Amino acid sequence: MSKTKLTELLDIEHPIIMAPMFLVSDTGMIIEALKSGITAAFPALNYRTDEEFRSAIDEIRNATDKPFGVNLIVNKSNPKYPQQLITCVDKKVDFIITSLGSPREVIEKSKPVGIKVFCDVTNVQYAKKVAELGADAIIGVGAEAGGHAGNIKIKDLISQLKAEFDIPIISAGGVATKSQIDEMIEAGADGVSVGTVFIAAQECGVSDEYKQALVDYGAKDVVRTSNLSGSPLTVINTPYVQEIGTEPSFLMRMMIKHKKLRKILKMVIAVQGMNKIKKSAFSASYKTYFVAGPSIEHIYKVRPLKEIVEDLV
Ligand SMILES: Cc1cc2nc3c(=O)[nH]c(=O)nc-3n(C[C@H](O)[C@H](O)[C@H](O)COP(=O)(O)O)c2cc1C
């Protein structure tokens, strides 16, 4: 694959980041991805304690000297953020991906020790803010992404970002094939961040049912639900999701309208949602949510991660 600003910035072979995925990205997958010539990041939130988080970083470091990153949720919904940032700085991870909040503090503390900071954005206005704060790269999260998707079509978002900024632009969302990567690079991206297709890697620790659902369902089966976290999340439209719907109940909607109740309710929904996702990822039942983006369209079997990378490049 061609050399880009991203391959130069991180000194990697291919301009691909295996995207951070809550509960999904594990050290085994990260190590395999790094050995395959791409880079990868995992959410710090995947670890309950700081000790576990630190040993995950050590495990990757002991297995390879290739660069990798950590994803930090930088808003108040993440009480572990202050310690997670201290640990990233302590351990000098290669890069941090910030999402859902201002990257100001992360940039201030990371730059002096040489950690690069990449910031998730869903529009140009927010990208301007992170660029002014000193982001090293911008990750444009498009409407096609898995997880908390944006609202602008990825190609449009990339062209808009490219027109405004000189720092590397990375596209996130909807990429599952080499030709799609080529299209993104043509649209102006310096790299791609790919999540969903890696869930179907043999090395990934989620349940076999989750992986099989990625094979069995297609793009048209992916819907956004507001029942799992504070903001809409992409899930496969299984019979269970169809049964309970993708909008909060009437009672819940009424309560959310109440100013004082809103904050508490949103937190309750988020905590309950996290527990549901956790259960779903590792032990499937009828009441299961499978978080994934429309790029499941291109998943036709579960296979070694190395093979997925070979196809992408
Ligand atoms: C199962 C799943 C979990 C995700 N968890 C996170 C997360 O914890 N933090 C984050 O910033 N993005 C998260 N994302 C978004 C990815 O980092 C990335 O932006 C997205 O997967 C790219 O779109 P794609 O799935 O079409 O490749 C998640 C995506 C998926 C599919």
The ligand as an SDF file (V2000), in Angstrom:
LIG
                    3D

 31 33  0  0  0  0  0  0  0  0999 V2000
  -18.1480   -3.0030   18.5640 C   0  0  0  0  0  0  0  0  0  0  0  0
  -17.6190   -1.6090   18.4500 C   0  0  0  0  0  0  0  0  0  0  0  0
  -17.1550   -0.9440   19.5810 C   0  0  0  0  0  0  0  0  0  0  0  0
  -16.6290    0.3550   19.4750 C   0  0  0  0  0  0  0  0  0  0  0  0
  -16.1230    0.9450   20.6000 N   0  0  0  0  0  0  0  0  0  0  0  0
  -15.5420    2.1700   20.5070 C   0  0  0  0  0  0  0  0  0  0  0  0
  -14.9350    2.7700   21.6480 C   0  0  0  0  0  0  0  0  0  0  0  0
  -14.8970    2.2090   22.7300 O   0  0  0  0  0  0  0  0  0  0  0  0
  -14.3690    3.9860   21.4810 N   0  0  0  0  0  0  0  0  0  0  0  0
  -14.3640    4.6380   20.2860 C   0  0  0  0  0  0  0  0  0  0  0  0
  -13.8490    5.7530   20.2020 O   0  0  0  0  0  0  0  0  0  0  0  0
  -14.9180    4.0900   19.1820 N   0  0  0  0  0  0  0  0  0  0  0  0
  -15.4940    2.8670   19.2790 C   0  0  0  0  0  0  0  0  0  0  0  0
  -16.0210    2.2870   18.1480 N   0  0  0  0  0  0  0  0  0  0  0  0
  -15.8610    2.9580   16.8480 C   0  0  0  0  0  0  0  0  0  0  0  0
  -14.5550    2.5010   16.1630 C   0  0  0  0  0  0  0  0  0  0  0  0
  -13.4400    2.9600   16.8740 O   0  0  0  0  0  0  0  0  0  0  0  0
  -14.4840    3.0130   14.7040 C   0  0  0  0  0  0  0  0  0  0  0  0
  -14.6880    4.3990   14.6430 O   0  0  0  0  0  0  0  0  0  0  0  0
  -15.5120    2.3100   13.8060 C   0  0  0  0  0  0  0  0  0  0  0  0
  -15.5350    0.9380   14.0880 O   0  0  0  0  0  0  0  0  0  0  0  0
  -15.1810    2.5210   12.3340 C   0  0  0  0  0  0  0  0  0  0  0  0
  -16.2290    2.0630   11.5370 O   0  0  0  0  0  0  0  0  0  0  0  0
  -16.3430    0.5510   10.9840 P   0  0  0  0  0  0  0  0  0  0  0  0
  -16.8800   -0.2420   12.1180 O   0  0  0  0  0  0  0  0  0  0  0  0
  -17.3080    0.6800    9.8550 O   0  0  0  0  0  0  0  0  0  0  0  0
  -14.9960    0.1060   10.5450 O   0  0  0  0  0  0  0  0  0  0  0  0
  -16.5810    1.0110   18.2180 C   0  0  0  0  0  0  0  0  0  0  0  0
  -17.0460    0.3350   17.0810 C   0  0  0  0  0  0  0  0  0  0  0  0
  -17.5590   -0.9600   17.1790 C   0  0  0  0  0  0  0  0  0  0  0  0
  -18.0310   -1.6670   15.9370 C   0  0  0  0  0  0  0  0  0  0  0  0
  1  2  1  0
  2  3  1  0
  2 30  2  0
  3  4  2  0
  4  5  1  0
  4 28  1  0
  5  6  2  0
  6  7  1  0
  6 13  1  0
  7  8  2  0
  7  9  1  0
  9 10  1  0
 10 11  2  0
 10 12  1  0
 12 13  2  0
 13 14  1  0
 14 15  1  0
 14 28  1  0
 15 16  1  0
 16 17  1  0
 16 18  1  0
 18 19  1  0
 18 20  1  0
 20 21  1  0
 20 22  1  0
 22 23  1  0
 23 24  1  0
 24 25  2  0
 24 26  1  0
 24 27  1  0
 28 29  2  0
 29 30  1  0
 30 31  1  0
M  END
$$$$
